[in-house]
Amino acid sequence: MAINIVLADDHNIIREGLAALLSNHPDMEVVAQANNGRDAVKHALKLNPDIVVMDISMPDLNGIEATRMIKGENPKIKVIALSVHTGRRFITGMLKAGVSGYMLKHCAIDELLKAITLVHANKSYLSPEIAGTVMTDYANNFVTEEEPTPLSLREREVLQLVAEGMTSDQIAGQLNVTTKTVSAHRQQVMKKLNLGSIAELTKYAIREGMVTLD
């Protein structure tokens, strides 16, 4: 029986190229593709794939929050992070969200196939560069000492959309809530983070890896 996979990456060329390569493997089938985190969540919860291959930096909803949502609703779905990011915040964020693997985009397709096979067999896989960072962080107690985010899931969603330049009306439409609710969430985020402007919120979101400058 084929391993069912959902691919989530906002770069169409990368995503479609991976889909073509994986679909050529007799034991794997790409059942859906998503170009943002919110669609990745929708496809995962609707199709119940074995594995979601998840980029981190995506519009609308980043890969860390998308992974949290998927694992929160269906812990049986495995997630493999596939990213260009090697920073500690990205790695720690994805590991805490519940990924079973973390790979770098410059890896060979054979390495990705190996990771998918291992994760499907209830094992874990980290690219060598990532494994080195995790070991160093563990030795220095970075993971255990990291401050938990004070924001709720909905507050993090609103923060990312604000940082991406969306207006309150646009965010309200995206999240199916009222503009008043969005404003309340934004004010609560500012209060919790002790920040006083949209510019400061944007800087915080970039620093925390919720959005990127590219």
Secondary structure, DSSP 8 states (H G I E B T S, - for coil): --EEEEEE-S-HHHHHHHHHHHHTSTTEEEEEEESSHHHHHHHHHHH--SEEEE-SS-SSS-HHHHHHHHHHH-TTSEEEEEES---HHHHHHHHHHT-SEEEETTS-HHHHHHHHHHHHTT--EE-HHHHHHHHHHHHTTHHHH-----S-HHHHHHHHHHHTT--HHHHHHHHTS-HHHHHHHHHHHHHHHT--SHHHHHHHHHHTTSS---
